[in-house]
Amino acid sequence: MTRILANYTTTISELKKSPSSVIENANGESIAILNHNKVSAYLVPSEVYENMMDMLDEYYLMQKVRERLEYKESDLIEVSLLDKL
């Protein structure tokens, strides 16, 4: 059995009939969209989506920082900004 990661569910047919009432009835929570009793998509509030994207950006940035912290001294290139003036 597949886990449903939302407290509110609806069918694709119901979403097509009345999308605004489906969103309203969810009271700001994420909605699992079911197709033949299987989750086919999740509908999340814009604030939740934006927070998720921010978290992903932070995660990838931290991965890049960790990668760069592992550089060896021999991998580094010395640069002087004063020489360019």
C-alpha positions in Angstrom: 0.0 0.0 0.0 1.3 3.4 -1.0 1.6 6.1 1.7 -0.4 9.3 1.2 1.6 12.3 2.3 -1.3 14.6 2.9 -4.2 14.9 5.3 -6.6 15.9 2.5 -7.4 13.9 -0.6 -9.6 14.4 -3.7 -10.0 12.8 -7.1 -9.0 14.3 -10.4 -12.7 14.4 -11.3 -13.6 16.4 -8.3 -10.6 18.8 -8.9 -11.8 19.3 -12.5 -15.4 20.0 -11.3 -14.6 22.6 -8.7 -10.9 23.4 -8.1 -11.5 26.4 -5.9 -13.8 24.5 -3.5 -11.2 21.7 -3.3 -8.5 24.2 -2.3 -10.9 25.9 0.1 -11.9 22.7 1.8 -8.3 21.8 2.4 -7.9 24.8 4.7 -4.4 25.6 3.5 -3.1 22.0 3.7 -1.5 20.0 0.9 -3.9 17.9 -1.2 -3.2 14.4 -2.6 -4.9 14.0 -6.0 -6.1 10.5 -6.6 -6.5 8.7 -9.9 -8.0 5.3 -9.6 -7.3 5.4 -5.9 -3.6 6.0 -6.4 -1.8 9.3 -5.7 -1.0 10.9 -9.1 0.0 14.3 -7.8 0.1 16.6 -4.8 -1.3 20.1 -4.8 0.5 22.3 -2.2 -0.1 25.8 -1.1 2.2 28.4 -2.7 3.9 29.2 0.6 4.7 25.6 1.2 6.1 25.2 -2.4 8.2 28.4 -2.0 9.6 27.1 1.3 10.4 23.8 -0.3 12.3 25.5 -3.2 14.2 27.6 -0.7 15.2 24.5 1.3 16.4 22.8 -1.9 18.4 25.8 -2.9 20.1 25.8 0.6 20.7 22.0 0.4 22.5 22.3 -3.0 24.4 25.3 -1.8 25.6 23.4 1.2 26.6 20.5 -1.0 28.7 22.9 -3.1 30.3 24.4 0.1 31.2 20.9 1.4 32.7 20.0 -2.0 34.8 23.1 -2.0 36.0 22.6 1.6 37.5 19.3 0.5 39.8 20.9 -2.0 43.5 20.2 -1.5 46.0 23.0 -1.2 47.4 21.9 -4.6 44.0 22.4 -6.2 43.9 26.1 -5.3 45.0 28.9 -7.6 46.4 32.0 -6.0 45.0 35.2 -7.4 45.9 38.8 -6.5 43.4 41.5 -7.2 46.0 44.2 -6.8 47.8 43.1 -9.9 44.7 43.9 -12.0 44.6 47.5 -10.9 
